Amino acid sequence: MQHRRWVEQELEESVKMLDMCSTSRDNLDTIRDLVQDLELANRRGDLEASKRKLRDYSLILKKASRDVKMQQYKKNEYPERDSLAVVSLLLETREITISVLQSIFFYLSRQIVSQKSSKWSLVSRLVEKRTIACNGDAASLRVNVEELENKVESLLRHLIQFRVSLLNICSL
C-alpha cells in the first residue's frame, strides 16, 4: 500500500515536470522572438531598442532559470527508494529533466555575458562596435534557441509518452 502511494506521488510530480517543460518551451519561444526583434533593431541601427531587447532577454532567462531551480528543491525521499523500480525511475527522470533545463538556460545566459578572456560578448559587440557581425551573432543565437526549443519539445513528448506508459503499467 505504501509503494502504491509513492508511485502516485511521483506520478503527480511528473505532471509538474510536464508543466515545467511546457513553460520552458514557452520561455524559449519568447526568447526566440526577442532575438528576432534584436536582429531587426540591429539592422535598423536602433541601439536603444537593442539594449531593451537584451535586457528583456536577460530577464526572461532569469525567470526561466528560477522556475527550473524551484523544482530542484522539491525532492521526495523514500526509505526504500531502490526497492521500488518505478519510483526510482521517476525520480531519476525528474532529476535528469531538471538538469537538462538548467543547462539550457545556463548556456543561453552565457551567450550574452562577457567572457573572462579577451573575446567580446554579444552585448559588448552590440554596444561598442555596432557592426554587421552583430547581426550574424544574433542570427546564430536565434538558430541556437530554435534548436533548443525543438529539443525541449522533443523532451516534452518523451516525458508524456513515459508517463502514459507508466500509467498503463500501474493500471495492470
C-alpha positions in Angstrom: 0.0 0.0 0.0 2.9 2.4 0.9 4.5 1.7 -2.5 1.3 2.5 -4.4 1.2 5.9 -2.6 4.8 6.6 -3.5 4.1 5.8 -7.2 1.0 8.0 -7.2 3.0 10.8 -5.5 5.7 10.6 -8.2 3.2 10.4 -11.0 1.8 13.7 -9.6 5.3 15.1 -9.6 5.6 14.0 -13.3 2.6 16.3 -14.1 4.5 19.2 -12.6 7.6 18.2 -14.7 5.4 18.3 -17.8 4.2 21.7 -16.8 7.8 22.9 -16.2 8.8 21.6 -19.7 5.9 23.3 -21.3 6.7 26.5 -19.5 10.3 26.2 -20.6 9.3 25.7 -24.2 7.2 28.8 -24.0 10.1 30.7 -22.5 12.3 29.6 -25.3 9.7 30.7 -27.8 9.7 34.2 -26.1 13.5 34.2 -26.2 13.5 33.4 -29.9 11.1 36.2 -30.6 13.3 38.6 -28.6 16.3 37.6 -30.5 14.5 38.1 -33.8 13.5 41.6 -32.6 17.1 42.2 -31.6 18.2 41.3 -35.1 15.7 43.8 -36.5 16.8 46.5 -34.1 20.4 45.9 -35.2 19.6 46.1 -38.8 17.8 49.4 -38.2 20.8 50.6 -36.1 18.4 51.3 -33.1 20.8 51.0 -30.2 18.2 51.7 -27.6 15.9 49.1 -28.9 18.8 46.6 -28.9 19.6 47.4 -25.3 15.9 46.9 -24.3 15.7 43.6 -26.1 18.9 42.4 -24.4 17.5 43.5 -21.1 14.2 41.6 -21.8 16.3 38.6 -22.9 18.2 38.6 -19.6 15.0 39.0 -17.5 13.2 36.1 -19.2 16.3 33.9 -18.8 16.5 34.7 -15.1 12.8 33.9 -14.7 13.1 30.6 -16.6 16.2 29.6 -14.6 14.5 30.4 -11.3 11.4 28.4 -12.3 13.5 25.4 -13.0 15.6 25.8 -9.9 12.5 25.9 -7.8 11.6 22.4 -8.9 15.1 21.1 -8.0 14.4 21.6 -4.3 11.1 19.7 -4.3 12.6 16.2 -4.0 10.8 13.4 -2.3 12.8 10.9 -0.4 11.6 7.3 0.1 13.1 4.9 2.7 13.1 2.0 0.2 13.8 4.0 -3.0 15.9 1.3 -4.5 13.4 -1.4 -3.8 10.7 0.2 -6.0 11.9 0.5 -9.5 9.1 2.7 -10.8 9.7 5.3 -8.1 13.4 5.2 -8.7 12.9 5.6 -12.4 10.5 8.6 -11.9 13.0 10.3 -9.5 15.9 9.8 -11.9 13.8 11.1 -14.9 12.9 14.2 -12.9 16.5 14.9 -11.9 17.7 14.5 -15.5 15.0 16.7 -16.8 15.7 19.5 -14.3 19.4 19.2 -15.1 18.8 19.4 -18.8 16.6 22.5 -18.5 19.0 24.2 -16.1 21.8 23.6 -18.6 19.8 25.1 -21.5 19.1 28.3 -19.6 22.7 28.5 -18.3 24.0 28.1 -21.8 21.7 30.8 -23.1 22.7 33.2 -20.3 26.4 32.6 -21.1 25.7 33.8 -24.7 25.3 37.4 -23.6 27.7 37.6 -20.6 31.2 38.7 -21.4 33.9 36.1 -21.1 36.9 36.5 -18.9 39.1 36.2 -22.0 39.7 38.9 -24.5 36.7 37.9 -26.5 33.8 40.4 -26.6 30.3 39.2 -25.6 27.3 39.8 -27.8 26.3 42.7 -25.5 29.7 44.3 -25.7 29.8 44.0 -29.5 26.4 45.4 -29.9 27.1 48.4 -27.7 30.7 49.1 -28.6 31.1 48.2 -32.3 27.6 48.1 -33.8 28.9 46.2 -36.7 27.3 43.9 -39.2 28.9 41.0 -37.4 26.4 41.6 -34.5 23.6 40.6 -36.9 25.5 37.3 -37.5 25.9 36.8 -33.8 22.2 37.4 -33.2 21.2 35.1 -36.1 23.5 32.4 -34.7 21.9 32.9 -31.2 18.4 32.7 -32.8 19.3 29.4 -34.5 20.7 28.0 -31.2 17.5 29.0 -29.4 15.3 27.4 -32.2 17.3 24.1 -31.9 17.0 24.2 -28.1 13.3 24.9 -28.4 12.9 21.8 -30.7 14.9 19.7 -28.2 12.7 20.8 -25.3 9.6 20.0 -27.4 11.0 16.5 -28.0 11.8 16.1 -24.3 8.3 17.0 -23.5 6.8 14.5 -26.0 9.1 11.8 -24.5 8.0 12.6 -20.9 4.4 12.4 -22.0 5.0 9.0 -23.6 6.9 7.9 -20.5 4.1 9.0 -18.2 1.5 7.3 -20.3 3.5 4.0 -20.3 3.8 4.2 -16.5 0.1 4.8 -16.0 -0.6 1.8 -18.2 1.8 -0.3 -16.2 0.3 0.8 -12.9 -3.2 0.1 -14.1 -2.4 -3.6 -14.7 
